[in-house]
Amino acid sequence: MSAAAAVILAAGRGLRFGSDKLLAPLDGQPLLQHVLDRAAEAGLGPVVVVLPPGAAAKEKAIRWRSERRVVNPRPDQGISTSLRIGLGVLRRSFPDVQRAIVLLGDQPRLGRAQLEVLLALPPDPGRPIAVPRYADGQPGNPVLLERAAWPLAAGLSGDRGMSQLFAERPELVRYLEVPGTNPDVDTPRDLAALS
């Protein structure tokens, strides 16, 4: 068993991008492939990938390993629904897993060293949510969730994940400084900036 499982959120519609952004090429492979490869390099496992309905193009374009792929039937209700589904699969199917890293499928430049900073963090039962802060000082992704935090996803709604709790339940959250940046891709211009 690895140090942490992974939940990769890949069910968004990419409306601002104009097409399925997770299949957009960066350095010769789809954006989502970069995220899956980073999870594998970091030794994360099991890996649960939350996809939208009708994800046949993603199924064909990606080099899958042993990832558990699940469908969010209502991705239009926001990223919180994908988070609940992914954590639910971990909770039901992998009772020995005690922590999970939540990765976004549209952040292809996340570095292995950045992930390792999160993974090196010792468990803290009193503060089960760990959030990176990058060079700009703003909280970002991926978020590390100890198993004690997973039930909190049931109370989330809309197009934000655990960040809904950062202000409401600050006593549960710890922040750590992480080098570099981890930009997401929302528009073609964002992708061009990463190329």
N, C-alpha and C positions, 0 to 999 in steps of 0.2 A: 504494500500500500504506500502510495506517495505521501508527501507532506501535505498535500491539499488536492481536492477535486477541482474541477473547473465547470462553470456554467457559462456558455458562450451564447449571447443574445444576438440572434441573426434573423429575427422575424419582421423587422421594420420594413415599411413600404418604400422608403427612400424618396419621398415625394419631392423634396427640394433638389434631389439629384436628377430627377427626370426619368430614371430607369432603375433597374436593380443594381444599386451601387456596390453591393457586396460581390458582384461578379465583374465589376470594372477592373481592368488590368492595371497592375502596378508592378514594375520590374518583371513583367512577363507572366504574372499569375494573378488570380483574383484576390481582391482585398481580403476576403474571408480566409483564403488559404494561408495568408501571412499569419493571421491570428491563430489558426489551428496549428500551424508549424511552431509558433512561439510556445503554445501550451505544451506541445510534445517535447520541445527542447528543454523546457523547464521541469519536465517530469511530472506534470499535473495529470491526475487520473483518479477516478474515472472522469471522462469529459462528456458533458451533456450539452448538445447543441440544440437550441430552440429555433425552429424554422417556421415559415408561414405555410398556409395551405398551398398546394400546387407548386411545390419547390422543385419540380423536376429538373429545371435548368441548373439549380445549385447541386442537386444530386449528381448530375453528369459532369459538371465542370470542376468539382472538387476532388482532390485525392484524399479519400477518407482512410482513416486508420481504424481504430476500435471505438470511435466516438458513438455514443448513444444519441440518435437523432429523434427528436420529438417535435410534434406540430402544435403550434399555438393556433387554435381555430379562430381566435378573435384578436389578431394583432392590432387592429384598428382601435382597440381599447387601451393601447399604450404599452410601454415597456414593462410596466409593473406586472402585467399579465404574463409576460414571458418569464420574468423573474420568478413568479410564484410557481409556474409550471416546471421550470428547471430545478428549483430547490425541492419541489415536491417529488420529482423523480429521484433525486439524491436521497431524500429522507426515507422514501419507501423501499428503494432498491439497494441502497448501500448503507446499512445501519452502522457500519464501522467507520464511515467517513465523519470526521469531526470538524473539518473546515473546508471552505470552498472559496475560490477566487472567481469573481464575476467579471468576465471580459466582454467587451463590446466588439461585435463583428466589423465595425467600421473604424477601428483603431489599429491599422496595420503596422505602425512604426513603434509599437510598444517593444522595449528592449528586454532581453533576458535578464540583464543586470537589474532593471527596474522591478521585474517580478521577484527576483531573488531577495530584494530588500523587504518586500512584503512577506515572503515565505520565511524569512529569518526571524520574524517577529514572534516572540514567545506568546503562547495563549494567555489571555487575561479574561477569566470568566465574568468579571464585572464590566468589562468593556469589549463586547464581542464583535464590534464593527471597527475595522481598521481602514483608514482612508489615506491615500497618498496626497501629498501636496508637492506640486512640481515647481519649477523655477519662478512661475508667476505668483506663487503663494496660494492659488486657488485649489480647493479640493477637486480631485479628479477620479479617474478610473485607472486600473481595476480596483474594486473594493474587495477586501478580505472579510469573510463572514464566518465566525465560529458557529458551530451547530446551534448554540443557544440563541443566535439571532435569526435563524431561519423562520421560526413561526411569526416573526414580526412582518414578514412579507405579506401575510394574509390581510393586513390592514392597509396595504398600499393601494393606490389607484392612479390612473392616468399615465402620462408619459414621462414619469420620473421613477427611478428605482429607490434604493435605500437613502438617497439624498433627502427624501422627504422627512427622514428622522433626524438629520443632522442638527436642526434647530429645535425640533420637538422633544428629542430625547438625547441631548448632548452628553449626558452621563454615560451613555452606552458606546460612545465613539472615541477612538483615539486617532490622532493624525500623526503621520510620519513624513519626514522630508525625503523626497525621492529625486535623484538627479534627472536633468533633461526635461523633456516635454513628452506628451502623449496626445497629439492632435487627433481629432476624429474627422471623418470625411462626410460632409453633408452636401456639398455641391461639387460640380466639376472643377470649379476654381480651387477648392480645397485639395482635390486630387492632384491637380497640376502643381500645387505648391509642394507636394511631397515627392513628385517625380524627379 
